[in-house]
Amino acid sequence: MKINMGSTDRILRLIIAAIIATLYFTGTISGVLGMILLALGGIFVMTAFLKFCPLYLPFGINTNKDKK
């Protein structure tokens, strides 16, 4: 896996995941929509920590600015 996510992208994903988790656990969103968004938030957290997004590959997107 080649790193293809920059720090800004990772921070935004973690913030969005935290918002989704807060809304779910406070009962603002619930049911099927809540479960789907919670799963999406989990995927955001996982991709942020791995610094890799598989959906970026087919489109050739790379937000990582490090050229090492």
PAGUPA-850388 format. One record per residue: x, y, z of N, C-alpha, C, O in turn; residue in three letters; residue number from 1. Coordinates in steps of 0.2 Angstrom, whole numbers, plus 2048, in hexadecimal, padded with zeros to 3 digits. Each point is the difference from the previous one (the first is absolute). Layout:
BEGIN
<pt n_x="X" n_y="Y" n_z="Z" ca_x="X" ca_y="Y" ca_z="Z" c_x="X" c_y="Y" c_z="Z" o_x="X" o_y="Y" o_z="Z" residu="ALA" num="NUM"/>
...
//
This chain:
BEGIN
<pt n_x="804" n_y="7FA" n_z="800" ca_x="7FC" ca_y="806" ca_z="800" c_x="804" c_y="806" c_z="800" o_x="805" o_y="801" o_z="804" residu="MET" num="1"/>
<pt n_x="7FA" n_y="803" n_z="7F7" ca_x="804" ca_y="807" ca_z="800" c_x="7FC" c_y="805" c_z="803" o_x="7FA" o_y="800" o_z="7FF" residu="LYS" num="2"/>
<pt n_x="809" n_y="804" n_z="805" ca_x="7FC" ca_y="805" ca_z="804" c_x="7FE" c_y="805" c_z="7FA" o_x="803" o_y="803" o_z="7FC" residu="ILE" num="3"/>
<pt n_x="7F6" n_y="7FF" n_z="805" ca_x="7FD" ca_y="805" ca_z="7FB" c_x="7FC" c_y="805" c_z="803" o_x="7FC" o_y="803" o_z="7FD" residu="ASN" num="4"/>
<pt n_x="804" n_y="7FE" n_z="80A" ca_x="7FC" ca_y="804" ca_z="803" c_x="805" c_y="805" c_z="804" o_x="804" o_y="7FE" o_z="804" residu="MET" num="5"/>
<pt n_x="7FA" n_y="809" n_z="7FB" ca_x="804" ca_y="805" ca_z="804" c_x="7FD" c_y="801" c_z="807" o_x="7FB" o_y="7FD" o_z="802" residu="GLY" num="6"/>
<pt n_x="808" n_y="807" n_z="802" ca_x="7FE" ca_y="801" ca_z="807" c_x="7F9" c_y="804" c_z="800" o_x="7FC" o_y="7FF" o_z="804" residu="SER" num="7"/>
<pt n_x="803" n_y="806" n_z="7F7" ca_x="7FA" ca_y="803" ca_z="800" c_x="7FA" c_y="7FB" c_z="7FF" o_x="7FB" o_y="801" o_z="803" residu="THR" num="8"/>
<pt n_x="806" n_y="7FB" n_z="7F8" ca_x="7FB" ca_y="7FB" ca_z="7FF" c_x="7FE" c_y="7FC" c_z="806" o_x="7FB" o_y="7FE" o_z="801" residu="ASP" num="9"/>
<pt n_x="80B" n_y="7FF" n_z="802" ca_x="7FF" ca_y="7FC" ca_z="806" c_x="7FC" c_y="803" c_z="805" o_x="7FC" o_y="7FD" o_z="804" residu="ARG" num="10"/>
<pt n_x="806" n_y="80A" n_z="7FE" ca_x="7FD" ca_y="803" ca_z="805" c_x="7F8" c_y="801" c_z="7FF" o_x="7FC" o_y="800" o_z="804" residu="ILE" num="11"/>
<pt n_x="803" n_y="802" n_z="7F5" ca_x="7F9" ca_y="801" ca_z="7FF" c_x="7FC" c_y="7FA" c_z="800" o_x="7FA" o_y="800" o_z="803" residu="LEU" num="12"/>
<pt n_x="809" n_y="7FA" n_z="7FC" ca_x="7FC" ca_y="7FA" ca_z="800" c_x="7FF" c_y="7FE" c_z="808" o_x="7FB" o_y="7FD" o_z="802" residu="ARG" num="13"/>
<pt n_x="80A" n_y="804" n_z="802" ca_x="7FF" ca_y="7FF" ca_z="807" c_x="7FB" c_y="805" c_z="803" o_x="7FC" o_y="7FE" o_z="805" residu="LEU" num="14"/>
<pt n_x="804" n_y="808" n_z="7F9" ca_x="7FA" ca_y="805" ca_z="803" c_x="7FA" c_y="7FD" c_z="7FD" o_x="7FB" o_y="800" o_z="804" residu="ILE" num="15"/>
<pt n_x="804" n_y="7FE" n_z="7F6" ca_x="7F9" ca_y="7FE" ca_z="7FE" c_x="7FE" c_y="7FA" c_z="803" o_x="7FA" o_y="7FF" o_z="802" residu="ILE" num="16"/>
<pt n_x="80B" n_y="7FC" n_z="800" ca_x="7FE" ca_y="7FA" ca_z="803" c_x="7FE" c_y="802" c_z="807" o_x="7FB" o_y="7FD" o_z="803" residu="ALA" num="17"/>
<pt n_x="808" n_y="807" n_z="801" ca_x="7FE" ca_y="802" ca_z="806" c_x="7FA" c_y="804" c_z="801" o_x="7FC" o_y="7FE" o_z="804" residu="ALA" num="18"/>
<pt n_x="802" n_y="806" n_z="7F7" ca_x="7F9" ca_y="803" ca_z="7FF" c_x="7FB" c_y="7FA" c_z="7FF" o_x="7FB" o_y="800" o_z="804" residu="ILE" num="19"/>
<pt n_x="806" n_y="7FC" n_z="7F8" ca_x="7FB" ca_y="7FA" ca_z="7FF" c_x="7FF" c_y="7FC" c_z="806" o_x="7FB" o_y="7FE" o_z="802" residu="ILE" num="20"/>
<pt n_x="80B" n_y="800" n_z="801" ca_x="7FF" ca_y="7FC" ca_z="807" c_x="7FC" c_y="804" c_z="805" o_x="7FC" o_y="7FD" o_z="804" residu="ALA" num="21"/>
<pt n_x="806" n_y="80A" n_z="7FD" ca_x="7FC" ca_y="804" ca_z="805" c_x="7F9" c_y="800" c_z="7FE" o_x="7FC" o_y="7FF" o_z="804" residu="THR" num="22"/>
<pt n_x="802" n_y="802" n_z="7F6" ca_x="7F9" ca_y="800" ca_z="7FE" c_x="7FD" c_y="7F9" c_z="801" o_x="7FA" o_y="800" o_z="802" residu="LEU" num="23"/>
<pt n_x="809" n_y="7FB" n_z="7FD" ca_x="7FD" ca_y="7F9" ca_z="801" c_x="7FF" c_y="7FF" c_z="807" o_x="7FB" o_y="7FE" o_z="802" residu="TYR" num="24"/>
<pt n_x="80A" n_y="803" n_z="802" ca_x="800" ca_y="7FE" ca_z="807" c_x="7FB" c_y="805" c_z="804" o_x="7FE" o_y="7FE" o_z="806" residu="PHE" num="25"/>
<pt n_x="801" n_y="808" n_z="7F8" ca_x="7FB" ca_y="804" ca_z="803" c_x="7F9" c_y="7FF" c_z="7FE" o_x="7FB" o_y="803" o_z="802" residu="THR" num="26"/>
<pt n_x="804" n_y="7F9" n_z="7F9" ca_x="7FA" ca_y="7FE" ca_z="7FD" c_x="7FD" c_y="805" c_z="7FB" o_x="7FA" o_y="7FF" o_z="7FE" residu="GLY" num="27"/>
<pt n_x="80A" n_y="805" n_z="800" ca_x="7FE" ca_y="805" ca_z="7FA" c_x="7FE" c_y="7FC" c_z="7FA" o_x="7FB" o_y="801" o_z="7FC" residu="THR" num="28"/>
<pt n_x="80A" n_y="7FA" n_z="802" ca_x="7FF" ca_y="7FC" ca_z="7FA" c_x="7FF" c_y="7F9" c_z="803" o_x="804" o_y="7FE" o_z="805" residu="ILE" num="29"/>
<pt n_x="7F7" n_y="7FE" n_z="7F8" ca_x="7FF" ca_y="7F9" ca_z="803" c_x="7FE" c_y="7FC" c_z="7FA" o_x="7FF" o_y="802" o_z="7FA" residu="SER" num="30"/>
<pt n_x="7FF" n_y="7F8" n_z="807" ca_x="7FE" ca_y="7FB" ca_z="7FB" c_x="805" c_y="7FE" c_z="7FB" o_x="806" o_y="800" o_z="802" residu="GLY" num="31"/>
<pt n_x="7F7" n_y="7FF" n_z="7F8" ca_x="805" ca_y="7FD" ca_z="7FB" c_x="804" c_y="806" c_z="7FE" o_x="806" o_y="7FF" o_z="7FF" residu="VAL" num="32"/>
<pt n_x="7F8" n_y="807" n_z="800" ca_x="804" ca_y="806" ca_z="7FE" c_x="806" c_y="800" c_z="805" o_x="806" o_y="802" o_z="7FE" residu="LEU" num="33"/>
<pt n_x="7F8" n_y="7FE" n_z="809" ca_x="805" ca_y="801" ca_z="805" c_x="806" c_y="7FA" c_z="800" o_x="806" o_y="802" o_z="800" residu="GLY" num="34"/>
<pt n_x="7F8" n_y="7F8" n_z="7FE" ca_x="804" ca_y="7FB" ca_z="800" c_x="805" c_y="800" c_z="7FA" o_x="806" o_y="7FF" o_z="800" residu="MET" num="35"/>
<pt n_x="7F7" n_y="804" n_z="7FA" ca_x="804" ca_y="801" ca_z="7FA" c_x="805" c_y="805" c_z="801" o_x="806" o_y="7FF" o_z="7FE" residu="ILE" num="36"/>
<pt n_x="7F8" n_y="807" n_z="805" ca_x="804" ca_y="805" ca_z="801" c_x="806" c_y="7FE" c_z="805" o_x="806" o_y="802" o_z="800" residu="LEU" num="37"/>
<pt n_x="7F8" n_y="7FA" n_z="805" ca_x="805" ca_y="7FE" ca_z="805" c_x="805" c_y="7FC" c_z="7FD" o_x="806" o_y="800" o_z="801" residu="LEU" num="38"/>
<pt n_x="7F8" n_y="7FB" n_z="7FA" ca_x="805" ca_y="7FC" ca_z="7FD" c_x="804" c_y="804" c_z="7FB" o_x="806" o_y="7FF" o_z="800" residu="ALA" num="39"/>
<pt n_x="7F7" n_y="807" n_z="7FD" ca_x="804" ca_y="804" ca_z="7FC" c_x="805" c_y="804" c_z="804" o_x="806" o_y="801" o_z="7FE" residu="LEU" num="40"/>
<pt n_x="7F8" n_y="801" n_z="808" ca_x="805" ca_y="803" ca_z="805" c_x="806" c_y="7FB" c_z="802" o_x="805" o_y="803" o_z="801" residu="GLY" num="41"/>
<pt n_x="7F9" n_y="7F7" n_z="800" ca_x="805" ca_y="7FB" ca_z="801" c_x="805" c_y="7FF" c_z="7FB" o_x="806" o_y="800" o_z="801" residu="GLY" num="42"/>
<pt n_x="7F8" n_y="800" n_z="7F9" ca_x="804" ca_y="800" ca_z="7FA" c_x="805" c_y="806" c_z="7FF" o_x="805" o_y="800" o_z="7FF" residu="ILE" num="43"/>
<pt n_x="7F8" n_y="806" n_z="803" ca_x="804" ca_y="806" ca_z="800" c_x="805" c_y="800" c_z="805" o_x="806" o_y="802" o_z="7FE" residu="PHE" num="44"/>
<pt n_x="7F9" n_y="7FB" n_z="808" ca_x="805" ca_y="800" ca_z="805" c_x="805" c_y="7FB" c_z="7FE" o_x="806" o_y="801" o_z="800" residu="VAL" num="45"/>
<pt n_x="7F8" n_y="7F9" n_z="7FD" ca_x="805" ca_y="7FB" ca_z="7FE" c_x="805" c_y="803" c_z="7FA" o_x="806" o_y="7FF" o_z="801" residu="MET" num="46"/>
<pt n_x="7F7" n_y="804" n_z="7FA" ca_x="804" ca_y="803" ca_z="7FB" c_x="804" c_y="805" c_z="802" o_x="806" o_y="801" o_z="7FE" residu="THR" num="47"/>
<pt n_x="7F8" n_y="803" n_z="807" ca_x="804" ca_y="806" ca_z="803" c_x="806" c_y="7FD" c_z="803" o_x="806" o_y="803" o_z="7FF" residu="ALA" num="48"/>
<pt n_x="7FA" n_y="7F8" n_z="805" ca_x="805" ca_y="7FD" ca_z="804" c_x="805" c_y="7FC" c_z="7FB" o_x="806" o_y="800" o_z="801" residu="PHE" num="49"/>
<pt n_x="7F7" n_y="7FD" n_z="7FA" ca_x="804" ca_y="7FC" ca_z="7FB" c_x="804" c_y="805" c_z="7FB" o_x="805" o_y="7FE" o_z="7FC" residu="LEU" num="50"/>
<pt n_x="7F8" n_y="808" n_z="803" ca_x="803" ca_y="805" ca_z="7FC" c_x="7FF" c_y="7FE" c_z="7F8" o_x="804" o_y="802" o_z="7FC" residu="LYS" num="51"/>
<pt n_x="7F7" n_y="7FA" n_z="803" ca_x="7FF" ca_y="7FD" ca_z="7FA" c_x="7F8" c_y="7FF" c_z="7FE" o_x="7FD" o_y="7FE" o_z="805" residu="PHE" num="52"/>
<pt n_x="801" n_y="805" n_z="7F6" ca_x="7F9" ca_y="800" ca_z="7FE" c_x="800" c_y="7FC" c_z="7F9" o_x="802" o_y="802" o_z="7FB" residu="CYS" num="53"/>
<pt n_x="7FB" n_y="7F8" n_z="805" ca_x="7FF" ca_y="7FC" ca_z="7FA" c_x="7FC" c_y="803" c_z="7FA" o_x="801" o_y="7FF" o_z="7FB" residu="PRO" num="54"/>
<pt n_x="7FB" n_y="805" n_z="807" ca_x="7FC" ca_y="804" ca_z="7FB" c_x="804" c_y="805" c_z="7FC" o_x="7FE" o_y="802" o_z="7FB" residu="LEU" num="55"/>
<pt n_x="807" n_y="800" n_z="808" ca_x="805" ca_y="805" ca_z="7FC" c_x="803" c_y="7FD" c_z="7FB" o_x="802" o_y="803" o_z="7FB" residu="TYR" num="56"/>
<pt n_x="800" n_y="7F6" n_z="805" ca_x="804" ca_y="7FD" ca_z="7FB" c_x="7FD" c_y="800" c_z="7F9" o_x="804" o_y="802" o_z="7FB" residu="LEU" num="57"/>
<pt n_x="7F6" n_y="7FC" n_z="804" ca_x="7FD" ca_y="801" ca_z="7F9" c_x="800" c_y="807" c_z="7FD" o_x="800" o_y="800" o_z="7FA" residu="PRO" num="58"/>
<pt n_x="800" n_y="805" n_z="80A" ca_x="7FF" ca_y="806" ca_z="7FE" c_x="807" c_y="804" c_z="800" o_x="800" o_y="806" o_z="7FD" residu="PHE" num="59"/>
<pt n_x="805" n_y="7F7" n_z="805" ca_x="807" ca_y="803" ca_z="800" c_x="801" c_y="805" c_z="805" o_x="804" o_y="805" o_z="7FF" residu="GLY" num="60"/>
<pt n_x="7F7" n_y="7FC" n_z="806" ca_x="801" ca_y="805" ca_z="805" c_x="805" c_y="7FF" c_z="805" o_x="801" o_y="7FA" o_z="803" residu="ILE" num="61"/>
<pt n_x="803" n_y="80B" n_z="7FF" ca_x="805" ca_y="7FF" ca_z="805" c_x="801" c_y="807" c_z="804" o_x="802" o_y="805" o_z="7FD" residu="ASN" num="62"/>
<pt n_x="7FB" n_y="7FB" n_z="809" ca_x="800" ca_y="806" ca_z="804" c_x="807" c_y="801" c_z="804" o_x="800" o_y="804" o_z="804" residu="THR" num="63"/>
<pt n_x="804" n_y="7F7" n_z="7FC" ca_x="806" ca_y="800" ca_z="804" c_x="805" c_y="804" c_z="7FC" o_x="802" o_y="7FF" o_z="7FA" residu="ASN" num="64"/>
<pt n_x="801" n_y="806" n_z="80A" ca_x="805" ca_y="805" ca_z="7FD" c_x="807" c_y="7FD" c_z="801" o_x="804" o_y="803" o_z="7FD" residu="LYS" num="65"/>
<pt n_x="7FD" n_y="7F8" n_z="807" ca_x="807" ca_y="7FE" ca_z="801" c_x="802" c_y="7FC" c_z="7F9" o_x="7FD" o_y="7FC" o_z="7FE" residu="ASP" num="66"/>
<pt n_x="809" n_y="806" n_z="800" ca_x="802" ca_y="7FD" ca_z="7FA" c_x="806" c_y="7FB" c_z="801" o_x="805" o_y="7FF" o_z="7FC" residu="LYS" num="67"/>
<pt n_x="7FB" n_y="7FE" n_z="80A" ca_x="806" ca_y="7FC" ca_z="802" c_x="800" c_y="7F9" c_z="7FD" o_x="804" o_y="7FC" o_z="801" residu="LYS" num="68"/>
//
